[in-house]
Amino acid sequence: MKISELKSGMRRVSLSATVKEISEPREVMTKFGEASRVATAVISDESGSIKLTLWNKDIDKVSANSQVQVENGYVTTFRGENQLNVGRYGKLTVT
C-alpha cells in the first residue's frame, strides 16, 4: 500500500516507508490512567508522507532515515491531519 492511498478510518494498513523526522518524546497520561511516552514521526514513500504515532518502546527503535515496515496499522485524523497508528494489534519493524 502507498501513503497516498491512505484515508481516515482505514484499518489493516501495511506499508513500508522512510522516517524523515521524529519529534521529541513527551509524557502523557493514557485513557487507562497510565503514564506513557509518545512521539510523532513523519514517514514518506514515493507517493507522499504522513505522520506516524510512536508509543513507548517503538520510539527507541526508530531514527531519522531508517526504513520502517508497518503491519496491521490504522489511520485516524488528529487536528485535521491524517495519522498512521500502529496500535495494540499492529507491528512496527525497522528494516
C-alpha positions as YAML, in Angstrom:
chain: A
units: angstrom
residues:
- id: 1
  name: MET
  ca: [0.00, 0.00, 0.00]
- id: 2
  name: LYS
  ca: [1.17, 3.56, -0.70]
- id: 3
  name: ILE
  ca: [0.86, 6.56, 1.63]
- id: 4
  name: SER
  ca: [-1.16, 8.49, -0.97]
- id: 5
  name: GLU
  ca: [-3.86, 5.79, -0.80]
- id: 6
  name: LEU
  ca: [-4.44, 6.19, 2.96]
- id: 7
  name: LYS
  ca: [-7.78, 7.60, 4.14]
- id: 8
  name: SER
  ca: [-9.06, 8.26, 7.66]
- id: 9
  name: GLY
  ca: [-10.82, 5.23, 9.12]
- id: 10
  name: MET
  ca: [-8.80, 2.66, 7.16]
- id: 11
  name: ARG
  ca: [-7.81, -0.49, 9.07]
- id: 12
  name: ARG
  ca: [-5.33, -3.33, 8.43]
- id: 13
  name: VAL
  ca: [-2.87, -0.95, 6.75]
- id: 14
  name: SER
  ca: [0.53, -2.41, 5.82]
- id: 15
  name: LEU
  ca: [3.28, -0.37, 4.16]
- id: 16
  name: SER
  ca: [6.99, 0.39, 4.01]
- id: 17
  name: ALA
  ca: [8.36, 3.91, 4.32]
- id: 18
  name: THR
  ca: [11.37, 6.03, 5.30]
- id: 19
  name: VAL
  ca: [11.43, 8.07, 8.51]
- id: 20
  name: LYS
  ca: [12.11, 11.71, 7.60]
- id: 21
  name: GLU
  ca: [11.99, 13.25, 11.09]
- id: 22
  name: ILE
  ca: [10.92, 12.41, 14.62]
- id: 23
  name: SER
  ca: [9.71, 14.71, 17.39]
- id: 24
  name: GLU
  ca: [11.00, 14.72, 20.96]
- id: 25
  name: PRO
  ca: [9.10, 12.16, 23.08]
- id: 26
  name: ARG
  ca: [6.62, 13.62, 25.55]
- id: 27
  name: GLU
  ca: [4.94, 12.14, 28.64]
- id: 28
  name: VAL
  ca: [1.17, 11.72, 28.51]
- id: 29
  name: MET
  ca: [-1.50, 10.05, 30.62]
- id: 30
  name: THR
  ca: [-3.45, 7.45, 28.66]
- id: 31
  name: LYS
  ca: [-7.19, 7.00, 28.94]
- id: 32
  name: PHE
  ca: [-6.35, 3.96, 31.11]
- id: 33
  name: GLY
  ca: [-4.55, 6.18, 33.65]
- id: 34
  name: GLU
  ca: [-1.05, 5.01, 32.71]
- id: 35
  name: ALA
  ca: [1.92, 7.31, 32.09]
- id: 36
  name: SER
  ca: [3.33, 6.72, 28.61]
- id: 37
  name: ARG
  ca: [5.78, 8.29, 26.20]
- id: 38
  name: VAL
  ca: [4.57, 9.37, 22.75]
- id: 39
  name: ALA
  ca: [6.37, 10.87, 19.74]
- id: 40
  name: THR
  ca: [5.38, 11.71, 16.19]
- id: 41
  name: ALA
  ca: [7.48, 10.70, 13.20]
- id: 42
  name: VAL
  ca: [6.99, 11.87, 9.63]
- id: 43
  name: ILE
  ca: [7.33, 8.95, 7.23]
- id: 44
  name: SER
  ca: [7.31, 9.05, 3.45]
- id: 45
  name: ASP
  ca: [7.45, 6.91, 0.33]
- id: 46
  name: GLU
  ca: [7.47, 7.87, -3.35]
- id: 47
  name: SER
  ca: [3.75, 8.79, -3.21]
- id: 48
  name: GLY
  ca: [3.71, 11.16, -0.21]
- id: 49
  name: SER
  ca: [4.15, 11.49, 3.55]
- id: 50
  name: ILE
  ca: [2.11, 11.02, 6.73]
- id: 51
  name: LYS
  ca: [2.62, 11.34, 10.46]
- id: 52
  name: LEU
  ca: [3.21, 8.10, 12.36]
- id: 53
  name: THR
  ca: [2.38, 7.98, 16.07]
- id: 54
  name: LEU
  ca: [5.01, 6.12, 18.11]
- id: 55
  name: TRP
  ca: [4.47, 4.86, 21.65]
- id: 56
  name: ASN
  ca: [6.95, 3.81, 24.37]
- id: 57
  name: LYS
  ca: [9.45, 1.18, 23.13]
- id: 58
  name: ASP
  ca: [8.69, 1.92, 19.45]
- id: 59
  name: ILE
  ca: [10.16, 5.43, 19.91]
- id: 60
  name: ASP
  ca: [13.61, 3.99, 20.65]
- id: 61
  name: LYS
  ca: [13.52, 1.67, 17.60]
- id: 62
  name: VAL
  ca: [13.36, 4.46, 15.02]
- id: 63
  name: SER
  ca: [15.61, 7.29, 13.96]
- id: 64
  name: ALA
  ca: [15.73, 9.68, 11.02]
- id: 65
  name: ASN
  ca: [16.41, 7.94, 7.67]
- id: 66
  name: SER
  ca: [15.54, 4.47, 8.96]
- id: 67
  name: GLN
  ca: [13.27, 2.22, 6.90]
- id: 68
  name: VAL
  ca: [10.14, 1.04, 8.69]
- id: 69
  name: GLN
  ca: [7.52, -1.59, 7.95]
- id: 70
  name: VAL
  ca: [4.07, -1.07, 9.48]
- id: 71
  name: GLU
  ca: [1.76, -4.09, 9.61]
- id: 72
  name: ASN
  ca: [-1.91, -4.03, 10.63]
- id: 73
  name: GLY
  ca: [-1.92, -0.27, 11.33]
- id: 74
  name: TYR
  ca: [-4.87, 2.10, 11.14]
- id: 75
  name: VAL
  ca: [-5.46, 5.70, 10.04]
- id: 76
  name: THR
  ca: [-7.08, 8.40, 12.18]
- id: 77
  name: THR
  ca: [-7.49, 12.16, 11.86]
- id: 78
  name: PHE
  ca: [-5.90, 14.30, 14.58]
- id: 79
  name: ARG
  ca: [-6.14, 18.10, 14.43]
- id: 80
  name: GLY
  ca: [-7.24, 17.92, 10.81]
- id: 81
  name: GLU
  ca: [-4.35, 15.73, 9.64]
- id: 82
  name: ASN
  ca: [-4.34, 12.03, 8.82]
- id: 83
  name: GLN
  ca: [-2.07, 9.97, 11.06]
- id: 84
  name: LEU
  ca: [-0.94, 6.37, 10.84]
- id: 85
  name: ASN
  ca: [-1.08, 4.41, 14.11]
- id: 86
  name: VAL
  ca: [0.46, 1.02, 14.85]
- id: 87
  name: GLY
  ca: [-1.92, 0.34, 17.73]
- id: 88
  name: ARG
  ca: [-2.20, -2.63, 20.05]
- id: 89
  name: TYR
  ca: [-2.64, -5.23, 17.31]
- id: 90
  name: GLY
  ca: [-0.20, -3.78, 14.80]
- id: 91
  name: LYS
  ca: [3.52, -4.24, 14.40]
- id: 92
  name: LEU
  ca: [6.36, -1.82, 13.65]
- id: 93
  name: THR
  ca: [9.59, -3.26, 12.26]
- id: 94
  name: VAL
  ca: [12.76, -1.37, 11.41]
- id: 95
  name: THR
  ca: [14.30, -2.90, 8.29]
...
